[in-house]
Amino acid sequence: MPEPTTEEKKAAEEKKTAEAKAAAEKAATESKTPANFDEWLKTQPADVQKLYNDDIAGLKSALTSERQQRKDLEGQLRDAAAKAEKGSEAEKLLTEQADQLQGLELQAAFYDDAHTQGVTNLKLAWMAAQEVDAFDRRGNVNWEALKTQFPELFSKSTIPAGDAGKGTQTPPTGDEKSMNAFIRAEAGR
């Protein structure tokens, strides 16, 4: 087989370089990772979104039902405490149990909402919210106050670069030396 000419070698190298650039550009456009799951879900076809929503609908209704049951139980405890003899041990225990149940419900709601706010350490954020009394009368959290006083508890969503050459501000050209190129050069290919 005849050896390729210098021009043919040069044309082959230019073709490889162009293919590498095209591949790098395609990879760069395809590798745009969404910042969170909700953004990713929005980019999915309607049938995928419907499957997901159908799947979690049962979970959401179970969670709502559980919360309603807890509220009902708390109300029953408070009613029983009101019917108990004033100042009795039973009244104190029932009131204490109702307060404890209310606190657990508040904590569960806090943890649920904290994920959407980008909290990195849920337990520490709960303690901080209690420390600065970041709750209103209805149990809603003042997230802005927490973010102002404890910014280290909240993540900044940064997606790391996943593409070679990102740190150099130029995409890879494909003419870099690789281990395969070194081996082939030594083997005489």
Backbone as CSV, one residue per row, in Angstrom:
resi,resn,N_x,N_y,N_z,CA_x,CA_y,CA_z,C_x,C_y,C_z
1,MET,0.849,-1.182,0.000,0.000,0.000,0.000,0.884,1.231,0.000
2,PRO,0.620,2.188,-0.895,1.491,3.369,-0.982,1.323,4.240,0.252
3,GLU,2.407,4.878,0.620,2.416,5.771,1.771,1.698,7.069,1.418
4,PRO,0.857,7.591,2.340,0.133,8.829,2.030,1.095,10.016,1.891
5,THR,0.714,10.928,1.034,1.547,12.113,0.814,1.358,13.086,1.961
6,THR,2.196,14.079,1.975,2.137,15.098,3.017,0.794,15.818,2.982
7,GLU,0.299,16.090,1.779,-0.986,16.775,1.656,-2.119,15.911,2.185
8,GLU,-2.065,14.606,1.889,-3.097,13.694,2.374,-3.061,13.605,3.901
9,LYS,-1.840,13.584,4.470,-1.695,13.556,5.925,-2.280,14.820,6.544
10,LYS,-1.954,15.949,5.898,-2.442,17.229,6.400,-3.972,17.283,6.326
11,ALA,-4.553,16.809,5.230,-6.006,16.797,5.063,-6.648,15.882,6.103
12,ALA,-6.008,14.734,6.371,-6.540,13.806,7.374,-6.497,14.443,8.761
13,GLU,-5.416,15.131,9.075,-5.294,15.818,10.373,-6.352,16.908,10.509
14,GLU,-6.569,17.695,9.435,-7.584,18.753,9.479,-8.973,18.159,9.676
15,LYS,-9.215,17.009,9.019,-10.505,16.344,9.171,-10.697,15.878,10.612
16,LYS,-9.629,15.300,11.200,-9.702,14.851,12.586,-9.963,16.031,13.524
17,THR,-9.272,17.137,13.270,-9.440,18.323,14.103,-10.868,18.853,14.003
18,ALA,-11.395,18.916,12.797,-12.763,19.397,12.600,-13.761,18.464,13.289
19,GLU,-13.547,17.158,13.180,-14.438,16.195,13.838,-14.370,16.340,15.360
20,ALA,-13.156,16.554,15.875,-12.997,16.712,17.325,-13.696,17.980,17.814
21,LYS,-13.573,19.064,17.037,-14.248,20.305,17.408,-15.764,20.122,17.388
22,ALA,-16.256,19.455,16.365,-17.695,19.221,16.265,-18.175,18.353,17.422
23,ALA,-17.402,17.338,17.769,-17.773,16.467,18.880,-17.762,17.235,20.201
24,ALA,-16.766,18.111,20.382,-16.677,18.898,21.612,-17.858,19.861,21.723
25,GLU,-18.219,20.493,20.602,-19.364,21.405,20.618,-20.659,20.656,20.904
26,LYS,-20.813,19.471,20.305,-22.013,18.674,20.546,-22.081,18.250,22.007
27,ALA,-20.946,17.826,22.559,-20.908,17.404,23.961,-21.223,18.584,24.881
28,ALA,-20.734,19.760,24.528,-20.975,20.941,25.361,-22.458,21.295,25.384
29,THR,-23.134,21.183,24.246,-24.557,21.510,24.224,-25.381,20.426,24.895
30,GLU,-24.955,19.170,24.794,-25.706,18.075,25.407,-25.459,17.976,26.902
31,SER,-24.332,18.475,27.384,-23.975,18.295,28.790,-24.482,19.405,29.701
32,LYS,-25.414,20.200,29.239,-25.985,21.239,30.099,-26.849,20.543,31.144
33,THR,-26.287,20.366,32.313,-26.964,19.668,33.395,-27.900,20.633,34.109
34,PRO,-29.156,20.224,34.302,-30.073,21.106,35.036,-29.617,21.277,36.480
35,ALA,-30.008,22.396,37.069,-29.579,22.717,38.433,-30.236,21.823,39.477
36,ASN,-31.444,21.344,39.192,-32.125,20.471,40.153,-33.077,19.540,39.418
37,PHE,-33.699,18.655,40.169,-34.570,17.643,39.584,-35.786,18.259,38.908
38,ASP,-36.374,19.284,39.513,-37.564,19.906,38.934,-37.274,20.489,37.558
39,GLU,-36.116,21.127,37.404,-35.745,21.670,36.090,-35.558,20.545,35.078
40,TRP,-34.947,19.456,35.515,-34.754,18.324,34.623,-36.101,17.742,34.201
41,LEU,-37.025,17.613,35.157,-38.334,17.038,34.869,-39.094,17.884,33.858
42,LYS,-38.952,19.200,33.919,-39.633,20.086,32.975,-39.165,19.861,31.543
43,THR,-37.937,19.386,31.375,-37.403,19.164,30.031,-37.799,17.801,29.458
44,GLN,-38.433,16.963,30.265,-38.816,15.627,29.817,-40.123,15.670,29.031
45,PRO,-40.352,14.643,28.209,-41.618,14.586,27.453,-42.822,14.503,28.403
46,ALA,-43.979,14.850,27.883,-45.199,14.896,28.694,-45.530,13.545,29.309
47,ASP,-45.272,12.451,28.590,-45.613,11.142,29.148,-44.721,10.788,30.340
48,VAL,-43.467,11.205,30.319,-42.570,10.965,31.456,-43.030,11.792,32.660
49,GLN,-43.390,13.047,32.412,-43.877,13.900,33.490,-45.157,13.326,34.102
50,LYS,-46.051,12.808,33.253,-47.299,12.224,33.755,-47.009,10.988,34.595
51,LEU,-46.103,10.124,34.145,-45.747,8.941,34.921,-45.209,9.328,36.288
52,TYR,-44.330,10.321,36.319,-43.757,10.776,37.586,-44.846,11.335,38.497
53,ASN,-45.689,12.205,37.950,-46.740,12.826,38.767,-47.730,11.784,39.278
54,ASP,-48.068,10.802,38.449,-48.954,9.726,38.904,-48.313,8.927,40.028
55,ASP,-47.015,8.703,39.918,-46.302,7.909,40.914,-46.257,8.616,42.273
56,ILE,-46.022,9.914,42.270,-45.907,10.610,43.555,-47.237,11.087,44.106
57,ALA,-48.303,10.996,43.300,-49.621,11.442,43.787,-50.035,10.644,45.017
58,GLY,-49.798,9.343,44.996,-50.131,8.510,46.150,-49.323,8.884,47.371
59,LEU,-48.048,9.184,47.166,-47.197,9.582,48.287,-47.662,10.900,48.896
60,LYS,-48.015,11.835,48.038,-48.482,13.130,48.536,-49.783,12.991,49.313
61,SER,-50.697,12.153,48.812,-51.966,11.987,49.529,-51.744,11.273,50.859
62,ALA,-50.822,10.327,50.901,-50.515,9.645,52.163,-49.922,10.624,53.169
63,LEU,-49.047,11.496,52.700,-48.443,12.493,53.578,-49.501,13.457,54.106
64,THR,-50.387,13.910,53.237,-51.460,14.813,53.652,-52.370,14.131,54.671
65,SER,-52.698,12.883,54.418,-53.552,12.123,55.337,-52.884,11.970,56.702
66,GLU,-51.598,11.659,56.700,-50.858,11.497,57.960,-50.833,12.802,58.755
67,ARG,-50.607,13.892,58.071,-50.581,15.192,58.754,-51.953,15.539,59.334
68,GLN,-53.004,15.232,58.586,-54.354,15.507,59.075,-54.659,14.657,60.310
69,GLN,-54.217,13.414,60.296,-54.423,12.546,61.453,-53.708,13.090,62.688
70,ARG,-52.517,13.601,62.496,-51.780,14.185,63.626,-52.490,15.405,64.184
71,LYS,-53.006,16.247,63.278,-53.735,17.428,63.743,-54.987,17.015,64.505
72,ASP,-55.679,15.996,64.000,-56.876,15.505,64.689,-56.520,14.965,66.064
73,LEU,-55.430,14.212,66.147,-54.996,13.648,67.432,-54.631,14.763,68.410
74,GLU,-53.957,15.777,67.901,-53.613,16.904,68.771,-54.873,17.565,69.320
75,GLY,-55.878,17.744,68.454,-57.144,18.332,68.891,-57.834,17.475,69.941
76,GLN,-57.796,16.155,69.740,-58.399,15.245,70.709,-57.681,15.324,72.056
77,LEU,-56.373,15.412,72.026,-55.611,15.531,73.275,-55.956,16.826,73.999
78,ARG,-56.077,17.905,73.246,-56.405,19.190,73.871,-57.837,19.169,74.428
79,ASP,-58.758,18.532,73.720,-60.135,18.407,74.225,-60.159,17.606,75.529
80,ALA,-59.397,16.502,75.541,-59.347,15.672,76.753,-58.717,16.445,77.905
81,ALA,-57.708,17.250,77.595,-57.063,18.055,78.634,-58.037,19.091,79.178
82,ALA,-58.876,19.662,78.315,-59.850,20.660,78.762,-60.914,20.027,79.648
83,LYS,-61.250,18.762,79.382,-62.277,18.064,80.169,-61.720,17.519,81.479
84,ALA,-60.406,17.377,81.532,-59.794,16.863,82.765,-59.892,17.926,83.860
85,GLU,-59.751,17.488,85.055,-59.828,18.379,86.209,-58.697,19.413,86.133
86,LYS,-59.059,20.672,86.354,-58.061,21.752,86.272,-56.930,21.515,87.259
87,GLY,-55.704,21.630,86.750,-54.526,21.490,87.590,-54.164,20.053,87.918
88,SER,-54.903,19.107,87.380,-54.609,17.700,87.683,-53.414,17.216,86.868
89,GLU,-52.883,16.095,87.283,-51.752,15.482,86.590,-52.159,15.068,85.173
90,ALA,-53.384,14.567,85.006,-53.875,14.146,83.691,-53.924,15.325,82.729
91,GLU,-54.394,16.470,83.211,-54.460,17.656,82.347,-53.066,18.070,81.900
92,LYS,-52.124,18.067,82.828,-50.744,18.446,82.498,-50.147,17.500,81.465
93,LEU,-50.353,16.181,81.650,-49.802,15.198,80.711,-50.430,15.317,79.324
94,LEU,-51.739,15.500,79.274,-52.422,15.628,77.980,-51.980,16.894,77.249
95,THR,-51.858,17.979,77.969,-51.403,19.239,77.360,-49.961,19.104,76.871
96,GLU,-49.138,18.453,77.672,-47.745,18.236,77.296,-47.652,17.372,76.031
97,GLN,-48.468,16.321,75.960,-48.474,15.458,74.778,-48.939,16.225,73.535
98,ALA,-49.952,17.054,73.686,-50.455,17.854,72.564,-49.391,18.837,72.089
99,ASP,-48.693,19.468,73.019,-47.622,20.404,72.655,-46.477,19.679,71.938
100,GLN,-46.144,18.488,72.432,-45.078,17.707,71.813,-45.464,17.297,70.390
101,LEU,-46.700,16.881,70.200,-47.181,16.500,68.874,-47.175,17.695,67.931
102,GLN,-47.567,18.855,68.439,-47.553,20.073,67.629,-46.116,20.430,67.227
103,GLY,-45.174,20.271,68.144,-43.769,20.541,67.848,-43.213,19.602,66.794
104,LEU,-43.596,18.332,66.859,-43.142,17.368,65.854,-43.711,17.694,64.476
105,GLU,-44.948,18.108,64.443,-45.564,18.490,63.168,-44.879,19.726,62.587
106,LEU,-44.564,20.686,63.443,-43.852,21.883,63.002,-42.471,21.517,62.460
107,GLN,-41.784,20.605,63.135,-40.459,20.178,62.688,-40.545,19.437,61.350
108,ALA,-41.533,18.577,61.186,-41.697,17.854,59.923,-41.978,18.818,58.771
109,ALA,-42.820,19.801,59.015,-43.116,20.797,57.981,-41.870,21.626,57.660
110,PHE,-41.083,21.927,58.689,-39.841,22.679,58.489,-38.886,21.898,57.596
111,TYR,-38.678,20.615,57.923,-37.769,19.777,57.127,-38.246,19.655,55.690
112,ASP,-39.547,19.525,55.508,-40.110,19.399,54.169,-39.838,20.660,53.347
113,ASP,-40.041,21.805,53.949,-39.847,23.078,53.250,-38.364,23.430,53.104
114,ALA,-37.550,22.955,54.026,-36.119,23.301,54.004,-35.432,22.786,52.743
115,HIS,-35.880,21.651,52.248,-35.271,21.116,51.021,-35.468,22.060,49.848
116,THR,-36.639,22.648,49.757,-36.907,23.555,48.637,-36.139,24.859,48.772
117,GLN,-35.691,25.178,49.978,-34.942,26.419,50.213,-33.443,26.233,50.035
118,GLY,-32.998,24.995,49.799,-31.574,24.740,49.591,-30.771,24.625,50.867
119,VAL,-31.401,24.193,51.942,-30.698,24.038,53.217,-29.752,22.843,53.117
120,THR,-28.517,23.018,53.576,-27.522,21.947,53.485,-27.492,21.077,54.728
121,ASN,-27.822,21.614,55.894,-27.814,20.844,57.134,-29.154,21.072,57.830
122,LEU,-30.069,20.124,57.675,-31.433,20.308,58.171,-31.507,20.455,59.684
123,LYS,-30.788,19.597,60.389,-30.851,19.624,61.849,-30.302,20.941,62.402
124,LEU,-29.195,21.381,61.858,-28.608,22.642,62.301,-29.517,23.823,61.955
125,ALA,-30.152,23.769,60.790,-31.081,24.836,60.402,-32.296,24.859,61.333
126,TRP,-32.774,23.680,61.737,-33.903,23.604,62.681,-33.523,24.258,64.010
127,MET,-32.330,23.944,64.484,-31.879,24.533,65.752,-31.709,26.044,65.620
128,ALA,-31.184,26.491,64.470,-31.004,27.931,64.255,-32.356,28.641,64.189
129,ALA,-33.325,28.025,63.523,-34.657,28.634,63.418,-35.311,28.748,64.797
130,GLN,-35.108,27.751,65.638,-35.647,27.821,66.998,-34.924,28.894,67.808
131,GLU,-33.624,28.992,67.608,-32.805,29.958,68.363,-33.246,31.398,68.099
132,VAL,-33.494,31.714,66.835,-33.863,33.093,66.491,-35.368,33.279,66.389
133,ASP,-36.135,32.232,66.742,-37.587,32.268,66.702,-38.076,32.758,65.338
134,ALA,-37.714,31.994,64.304,-38.015,32.374,62.929,-39.387,31.892,62.465
135,PHE,-40.293,31.613,63.387,-41.618,31.105,63.051,-42.675,32.156,63.366
136,ASP,-43.701,32.222,62.506,-44.828,33.093,62.834,-45.859,32.294,63.644
137,ARG,-47.013,32.877,63.939,-48.009,32.204,64.784,-48.546,30.931,64.155
138,ARG,-48.557,30.871,62.838,-49.081,29.696,62.146,-48.018,28.624,61.909
139,GLY,-46.790,28.905,62.289,-45.720,27.926,62.121,-44.942,28.079,60.835
140,ASN,-45.226,29.116,60.060,-44.475,29.364,58.824,-43.093,29.919,59.164
141,VAL,-42.110,29.528,58.381,-40.724,29.920,58.636,-40.391,31.192,57.869
142,ASN,-39.693,32.102,58.511,-39.191,33.300,57.857,-37.821,32.953,57.276
143,TRP,-37.817,32.435,56.051,-36.577,31.957,55.436,-35.590,33.091,55.169
144,GLU,-36.093,34.259,54.857,-35.199,35.386,54.588,-34.387,35.756,55.831
145,ALA,-35.028,35.706,56.985,-34.307,35.996,58.230,-33.222,34.952,58.476
146,LEU,-33.547,33.693,58.220,-32.537,32.641,58.399,-31.391,32.802,57.407
147,LYS,-31.719,33.121,56.151,-30.676,33.289,55.130,-29.773,34.471,55.467
148,THR,-30.348,35.502,56.058,-29.559,36.679,56.431,-28.634,36.372,57.606
149,GLN,-29.171,35.685,58.617,-28.379,35.425,59.822,-27.452,34.222,59.684
150,PHE,-27.854,33.234,58.884,-27.062,32.002,58.759,-26.875,31.620,57.290
151,PRO,-26.155,32.420,56.517,-26.027,32.125,55.081,-25.276,30.815,54.800
152,GLU,-24.457,30.366,55.744,-23.691,29.144,55.525,-24.561,27.891,55.534
153,LEU,-25.805,28.000,55.974,-26.717,26.854,55.985,-27.364,26.608,54.630
154,PHE,-27.192,27.517,53.701,-27.866,27.414,52.412,-26.844,27.209,51.301
155,SER,-27.165,26.276,50.402,-26.232,25.966,49.317,-26.407,26.953,48.181
156,LYS,-25.337,27.125,47.494,-25.375,27.901,46.267,-25.265,26.874,45.154
157,SER,-26.305,26.759,44.343,-26.312,25.698,43.346,-25.332,26.014,42.218
158,THR,-24.216,25.363,42.283,-23.219,25.490,41.230,-23.003,24.116,40.627
159,ILE,-23.025,24.081,39.336,-22.823,22.825,38.635,-21.383,22.810,38.149
160,PRO,-20.613,21.811,38.562,-19.221,21.767,38.141,-19.102,21.518,36.636
161,ALA,-18.065,22.103,36.086,-17.813,21.891,34.664,-17.460,20.428,34.443
162,GLY,-18.072,19.836,33.450,-17.814,18.431,33.221,-17.194,18.170,31.876
163,ASP,-16.661,19.180,31.266,-16.177,19.024,29.914,-14.711,19.458,29.867
164,ALA,-13.903,18.660,29.222,-12.461,18.943,29.153,-12.226,20.286,28.478
165,GLY,-11.326,21.051,29.009,-10.996,22.338,28.412,-11.846,23.474,28.941
166,LYS,-12.791,23.196,29.834,-13.655,24.255,30.346,-12.861,25.325,31.090
167,GLY,-11.851,24.900,31.833,-11.078,25.862,32.610,-10.153,26.719,31.771
168,THR,-9.957,26.346,30.528,-9.031,27.093,29.680,-9.735,28.078,28.772
169,GLN,-11.063,28.131,28.860,-11.892,29.030,28.059,-11.910,28.671,26.578
170,THR,-11.289,27.556,26.202,-11.338,27.099,24.815,-11.631,25.607,24.808
171,PRO,-12.482,25.162,23.891,-12.768,23.729,23.834,-11.554,22.963,23.324
172,PRO,-11.472,21.680,23.631,-10.353,20.894,23.148,-10.340,20.857,21.622
173,THR,-9.179,20.937,21.042,-9.074,20.975,19.581,-8.904,19.597,18.976
174,GLY,-8.552,18.627,19.746,-8.397,17.286,19.228,-6.980,16.980,18.781
175,ASP,-6.110,17.998,18.719,-4.733,17.740,18.294,-3.783,17.600,19.488
176,GLU,-4.365,17.471,20.697,-3.511,17.277,21.856,-2.872,15.897,21.788
177,LYS,-1.761,15.749,22.427,-1.085,14.462,22.465,-1.796,13.578,23.479
178,SER,-2.071,12.365,23.062,-2.694,11.411,23.958,-1.783,10.200,24.078
179,MET,-2.092,9.323,25.019,-1.299,8.119,25.196,-1.344,7.268,23.934
180,ASN,-2.524,7.186,23.317,-2.635,6.420,22.075,-1.719,6.992,21.000
181,ALA,-1.660,8.318,20.881,-0.796,8.949,19.868,0.674,8.638,20.141
182,PHE,1.072,8.681,21.416,2.466,8.364,21.745,2.802,6.910,21.412
183,ILE,1.908,5.989,21.739,2.154,4.568,21.465,2.232,4.317,19.973
184,ARG,1.300,4.915,19.231,1.320,4.728,17.781,2.589,5.312,17.161
185,ALA,3.016,6.464,17.670,4.235,7.082,17.127,5.442,6.183,17.374
186,GLU,5.512,5.580,18.561,6.630,4.697,18.868,6.564,3.402,18.076
187,ALA,5.339,2.965,17.758,5.190,1.723,17.001,5.391,1.960,15.510
188,GLY,5.467,3.203,15.111,5.714,3.552,13.707,4.460,3.626,12.874
189,ARG,3.343,3.817,13.483,2.081,3.927,12.711,1.714,5.345,12.477
